[in-house]
Amino acid sequence: MLAALRCVIYRDLLLAVRRSSDVLTVLLFFVIVVSLFPLGVGPDPALLRTIAPGVIWVAALLASMLALNRMFASDHADGTLEQMLLGATPLGMTVAAKILAHWVISGLPLVLISPVLALQFDFPREFLWTLTLSLAFGTPVLSLIGAIGAALTLGLRGAGALLSLLVLPLYVPVLIIGAGAADAAVSGLGGQAQLLLLGALLVFAGAFAPWAAAVALRISTE
Amino acid sequence: MNWFKYSSPQTFFPLAGKLAPWFGVLAAITCAAGLYLGFFVAPTDAQQGDAYRIIFIHVPAAWMSMFLYLVMAFWAGLGLAFNTRLSGMMASAVAPTGALFTFLALWTGSLWGKPTWGTWWVWDARLTSELILLFLYFGFMALQAAIDDPRRADKAGAVLALVGVVNIPIIYFSVKWWNTLHQGASVSLTKAPTMAATMLTGMAVMAFGFWFYSIAAALTRARCIMLERERASEWVGDYARRSA
C-alpha cells in the first residue's frame, strides 16, 4: 500500500515539474496579491507592519483556492481517477497522498516565500519565524479542506466560483488562528497557543478530510 | 404502526398537503400572540427604551437559523446513510427557510445595533459567525443548484452539510476568541433568567411561531420538490389529472 501511495505522490510531483508553469502561476498570484495591498492602502510603514500577517494569510487563502481546481480535474478528464476508485488501495489513502502532493506543489512554495514578502511590509524580523510556521501548519489544512470542495464540484459547470463559495467559509477558522499567531507574537503574547491550535486543526483535518473527500469523489463519479 | 409508511414521496405527499395548512394557521396565531406580548404587554426596558423590542424577532430568528442547519444536516445525513429519496428532498426544502432566518437575524440585529451600539455592523463574534452561517447555507443551495442529477445533488449537498456541522463549533469558537462585543446570552438553562418573565414568554411564543412557520414552509416546498422530481411517476400523473 505504501508503495502505491509513494507512486501517487511521485507521479503528481513529476507531472507538476513537467508543467512547472502551473506551479509558478499560483506562486506569482500570491506575490502579486500581497504586493497590491501597499498600493491600495498607502505605503505608511506602521500601517503595513500591522496588516502584514492578515494580508499574507488572505493572499495564501486565495492562492491555495486557485490551485484547488487542478487537484482532481486532470485525473478525472483522462480516466486515471476511475482507476484509483477501482484500485485495491483504500481511496482515502490515495486521496491523502494526492493532497500531500498538492500541498508540496501549491502550499510549500507560499510558505517558503512568505518571509521575503513579510520583509516588504517591514514586519519585525524576530517574529518572521512565527508567521512562516503558522503558514507551514495552516496551508496543509487549507489543502485538506479544499480537497472536499474540489471533489464535490468535480466536473460541474462554473466549478471555480462555486468552489470558492463552498470552501472559503470553511477556511475562516484557519485564517483567524493563523493570522492571529503572528499578531499575538508581535503584541508580546507569544504565538504558541495559536500555533498549537493550528497543529490541532491539522491533525483533525488530516484524519477526517481525506475520508470525506473520498466519499465526495465516489458521489461525483458514480 | 409502520414508521416507514411515510418515507416514500407517494404517501408523504398527501400527508404533507394535509399538515402544511395546519402548521401555517398555528404559525399565524402564535406569531400574532408573540408580537402582541412583545409590543403591548412586555415592559419597556430601563436602558434601551422601546428599541429592545426587536428582540422578539431577532433572538427567535437566530435560534431558528442555527437549529434549522442541524435539521438540514440531520435529513442530509439520513439520506446519505440510508439512501432514501425523501430525506434529501427534506434537506433541500429546509435550506431556504434556514437562510431566510439567518438573514432575518442579521438584519434585525443590525437595526437593533444602530440605536444601542451606535453602529449598523461590528465585527463581533456572534455577528460574524451568523454571517458565515449564511454563507454556508448559500454554499449548500448553490452546490445543489449546480448539479443537474437530483440524486447526486442530494448526496453532494449532504457531504457539504455534514462538513459544515463539524465546522460550526470550530468557526464559532475561533471567531469568539478573535473578537467579542455582543452581550452574553440572555437566556440560559442553568442560570435564572436576567429578564422579565413576560419578555421571556413573548420570545418563547415567537420561537414557536417561527418553528411552525418553518415546518409549514418546508412541507410546502417539499411538496413542490416531490412533484418536480417524481414527475415521471404514475401518482404525479394522477394528481395532475385530478387537480386539472
Interface residues (C-beta under 8 A of the other chain):
Chain A: I148 L152 T153 L156 R157 G158 A159 L162 L165 L166 L168 P169 L170 V172 P173 I176 I177 G180 L201 F208 A212 V215 A216 I219 S220 E222
Chain B: I132 F135 L136 F138 G139 A142 L143 A146 I147 R152 K155 A156 V159 L160 L162 V163 G164 V166 N167 I170 I171 S174 V175 W177 W178
